[in-house]
């Protein structure tokens, strides 16, 4: 098994980078996390490492188990249901890993699931799974030597964005499937020569594609121009050691980021960050975060009238246990509180989950 080193570098990008800012204490006006609890455990000895997550409207979580090539659905009570198994591939040898791995996952509005599969062969690419599970179907190929990690879906534009951790690029693929094209590239997306992962997590948010770079410890923003072409890469936060995937807490640019060193960090729009969850809360090499607005029985019209009402959402975190022995791969939830109207979370994996 590989191990990620702790690195102390920053990305070089075309746009001016923000100054490295040390973690600081939370302020009263920003989101807070409380009541963390582990809702589901996975079998570490069987290689069940929950890697990425996409949420159902009812709060169930669709989770990729990277090494077993499985996609499972975990309900709110922690019960697992197998949805699909990606096909076994002979002589699979993707970058970094010793065998085929299923990585990022997103959910379309009709319930269809899409996952990234890395094999080192022609099976590397995006695969489609029906809303109720079944046999996965490959809809797009990516280069065999790529490592498709994070996956984002913009249904309005009808495209996927794929973070390639090995090639250090963002691929763009039509929603219907087909040919992948390089959408964004540059040093800021590349891995370090002594590292393992460049571009990793990816989300669509507020007219831009956001990407984390694990080796360079950065969170990046790439504007989507009116013609669909990538704008100049901007560095929004630095010093995020071993950052993996992330999610937005609402309509502004506040982020919850999974850090593989057993932390979840709240990253403010100004680039500073503070630790909000750690291993005593149940984390074990966390890899992904998703946010779902709480579903309750209050009339939406009444909720709209309460502008000063504190928002309550649920945060989900997958812990892969990649580096912890003995390991505890699990799915954790926590309560996200926010004063005022910060916008609705999006738990379908298309931008905030």
Buried (B, 14 or more C-beta within 10 A) or exposed (E): EEEBEEBEBBBEBEBEBBEEBEBEEBEEEBBBBEEBEBBBBBEBEEBBBBBBBBBBEEBBBBBBBBBBBBBBBBBBEBEBEEBBBBBEBEEBBBBBBEBBBBBBBBBBEEBBBBBBBBBBBEBBBBBBBBBEBEEBEBBBBBBBEBBBBBBBBBBEBEBBBBBBBBBBBBBBBBBEBEEBEEBBBBBBBBBBEEBBBBBBBBBBBBEBBBBBBBBBBBBBBBBBEEEEEBBEBBBBBBBBBBBBBBBBBBBBBBBBBBBBBBBBBBBBEEBBBBEBBBBEBBBBBBBBBBBBBEEEEEEEEEEEEEEEBEBEBBBBBBBBBBBBEEBBBBBBBBBBBBBEBBBBBBBBBBBBB
